[in-house]
């Protein structure tokens, strides 16, 4: 992963590059207009995915000239991103920029975000709030801690991982748009995309961005409950990591359970030989570890087989 220095905001975009800005939106009628108008200055097309909104998000977006994708019901952030990717591919976009519709991201920073792609430096650019201290000025401390924890989990032992795994302000080139696909419907999609990058050997860069957490009236731009958001993300990370390496995260614990089952089984036999009596607790422990271990090992083998089959199909 390479950190890219910020470029001037008035950078000239390549005339031959078709830039699409995609905005996932759910009940954003109060903020979507400003986001669209600002984004249109730096995009050939602005596409809004109205993810089951019950307000006037669609009407506002259409009046301002944005292309609107409609979900009949709220499917989640990942589903909205998937629709935006599909639409960008259909439009023949050279670059897709995604940013939130709640006003947290500054569309004026789009040129900075896409410049590394236009320069051929990388396939995907992530706008990070943690490269520059200005990016976290308005960010509550609990959110900073939460994002850093999730980022650490995503990076694992990698020395050059991302600094902001939860940023929704990103840019993708055409190769990335073709390769990347999503199965996560919720907020875990941002994590899934980062994990997918490694599978396809796509190069990732980061640039510093700012982020607003309050609008001009002092109200929070984000209305999602932080605890529910955090729990959902941790569940998604667990699911994605287990699916990516089932033999390690399921097979190994399963094997350990079977070893423990054998130990308790031998102990039970020794006790029976000595006292001609089955000790219930020891017997139950042996049986319990056997069932759990067998279930984990079989699940790991099946997931690994499915993963290998999917990889062969994709290649």
GIVENLIN-V540438 format. One record per residue. N is the residue number from 1. PHI is phi as a letter, one per 20 degrees, with the letter a starting at -180 (* if undefined). PSI is psi in whole degrees, -180 to 180 (NA if undefined). Layout:
<<N | PHI | PSI> <N | PHI | PSI>>
This chain:
<<1 | * | 135> <2 | d | 130> <3 | e | 134> <4 | d | 134> <5 | f | 150> <6 | f | 146> <7 | d | 167> <8 | f | 145> <9 | f | -25> <10 | e | 24> <11 | g | 140> <12 | e | 126> <13 | e | 149> <14 | f | 130> <15 | f | -28> <16 | e | -7> <17 | e | 125> <18 | e | 111> <19 | d | 125> <20 | d | 133> <21 | d | 122> <22 | d | 131> <23 | c | 108> <24 | f | 134> <25 | b | 136> <26 | c | 108> <27 | l | 58> <28 | d | 33> <29 | f | -28> <30 | f | -26> <31 | d | -18> <32 | f | -32> <33 | f | -49> <34 | f | -40> <35 | f | -45> <36 | f | -49> <37 | f | -40> <38 | f | -41> <39 | f | -33> <40 | f | -21> <41 | f | -22> <42 | c | 10> <43 | c | 150> <44 | e | -27> <45 | b | 135> <46 | d | 126> <47 | d | 128> <48 | d | 129> <49 | e | 106> <50 | e | 101> <51 | e | 67> <52 | m | 28> <53 | f | 148> <54 | d | 4> <55 | d | -152> <56 | d | 30> <57 | g | -47> <58 | f | -47> <59 | f | -44> <60 | f | -46> <61 | f | -44> <62 | f | -39> <63 | f | -28> <64 | e | 3> <65 | n | 9> <66 | e | 149> <67 | e | 131> <68 | d | 128> <69 | d | 131> <70 | d | 127> <71 | d | 129> <72 | f | -28> <73 | c | 165> <74 | f | 112> <75 | e | -20> <76 | o | 164> <77 | f | -43> <78 | f | -41> <79 | f | -38> <80 | f | -43> <81 | f | -41> <82 | g | -43> <83 | f | -38> <84 | f | -40> <85 | f | -46> <86 | f | -43> <87 | f | -40> <88 | f | -39> <89 | f | -42> <90 | f | -35> <91 | f | -9> <92 | m | 35> <93 | f | 140> <94 | e | -32> <95 | c | 134> <96 | d | 125> <97 | d | 130> <98 | d | 137> <99 | b | 158> <100 | f | 153> <101 | e | 2> <102 | e | 3> <103 | n | 3> <104 | f | -37> <105 | e | 150> <106 | e | 109> <107 | g | -22> <108 | f | -17> <109 | e | 4> <110 | g | -46> <111 | g | -40> <112 | f | -37> <113 | f | -39> <114 | e | -12> <115 | g | -41> <116 | f | -32> <117 | f | -44> <118 | f | -30> <119 | e | -4> <120 | m | 21> <121 | e | -28> <122 | b | 171> <123 | e | -31> <124 | c | 137> <125 | d | 131> <126 | d | 128> <127 | e | 116> <128 | d | 136> <129 | e | -6> <130 | d | -1> <131 | f | -44> <132 | d | 137> <133 | f | -24> <134 | f | -21> <135 | f | -19> <136 | d | 14> <137 | g | -44> <138 | e | -1> <139 | f | 122> <140 | g | 147> <141 | g | -41> <142 | f | -32> <143 | f | -39> <144 | g | -45> <145 | f | -44> <146 | f | -46> <147 | f | -41> <148 | f | -38> <149 | f | -47> <150 | f | -41> <151 | f | -41> <152 | f | -41> <153 | f | -39> <154 | f | -42> <155 | f | -31> <156 | m | -129> <157 | e | 2> <158 | f | 135> <159 | e | -29> <160 | d | 49> <161 | e | -179> <162 | f | 159> <163 | e | -13> <164 | b | 86> <165 | f | -13> <166 | d | 5> <167 | f | 132> <168 | e | -2> <169 | e | 99> <170 | b | 163> <171 | c | 142> <172 | c | 138> <173 | e | 179> <174 | f | -36> <175 | f | -44> <176 | f | -40> <177 | f | -35> <178 | f | -37> <179 | f | -42> <180 | f | 138> <181 | b | 158> <182 | c | 141> <183 | d | -22> <184 | f | 130> <185 | e | -26> <186 | e | -153> <187 | f | -16> <188 | f | -10> <189 | f | -34> <190 | f | -34> <191 | f | -43> <192 | g | -41> <193 | f | -39> <194 | f | -39> <195 | f | -35> <196 | f | -32> <197 | g | -43> <198 | f | -37> <199 | f | -35> <200 | e | 3> <201 | m | 29> <202 | f | 141> <203 | e | 135> <204 | d | 138> <205 | c | 161> <206 | c | 145> <207 | c | 152> <208 | f | 141> <209 | c | 164> <210 | e | 168> <211 | b | 130> <212 | d | 135> <213 | d | 1> <214 | b | 142> <215 | e | -173> <216 | f | -22> <217 | e | -2> <218 | n | 0> <219 | e | 150> <220 | f | 138> <221 | f | -26> <222 | d | 128> <223 | d | 0> <224 | f | 135> <225 | f | 126> <226 | f | -35> <227 | f | -47> <228 | f | -39> <229 | f | -46> <230 | f | -43> <231 | f | -42> <232 | f | -40> <233 | f | -42> <234 | f | -39> <235 | f | -41> <236 | f | -43> <237 | f | -46> <238 | g | -47> <239 | f | -46> <240 | f | -41> <241 | f | -42> <242 | f | -42> <243 | f | -34> <244 | f | -38> <245 | c | 69> <246 | f | -34> <247 | f | -34> <248 | f | -47> <249 | e | -14> <250 | d | -45> <251 | f | -45> <252 | f | -49> <253 | f | -36> <254 | f | -42> <255 | f | -40> <256 | f | -39> <257 | f | -39> <258 | f | -35> <259 | f | -45> <260 | f | -38> <261 | f | -40> <262 | f | -42> <263 | f | -48> <264 | f | -34> <265 | f | -44> <266 | f | -41> <267 | f | -43> <268 | f | -42> <269 | f | -39> <270 | f | -42> <271 | f | -39> <272 | f | -39> <273 | f | -38> <274 | f | -42> <275 | d | -1> <276 | l | 41> <277 | b | 135> <278 | e | 123> <279 | e | 114> <280 | g | -46> <281 | f | -42> <282 | f | -41> <283 | f | -43> <284 | f | -39> <285 | f | -44> <286 | f | -45> <287 | f | -43> <288 | f | -47> <289 | f | -33> <290 | f | -47> <291 | f | -48> <292 | f | -46> <293 | f | -44> <294 | f | -43> <295 | f | -46> <296 | f | -44> <297 | f | -44> <298 | f | -40> <299 | f | -42> <300 | f | -44> <301 | f | -43> <302 | f | -43> <303 | f | -39> <304 | f | -42> <305 | f | -42> <306 | f | -42> <307 | f | -46> <308 | f | -40> <309 | f | -43> <310 | f | -38> <311 | f | -41> <312 | f | -40> <313 | f | -44> <314 | f | -31> <315 | e | NA>>
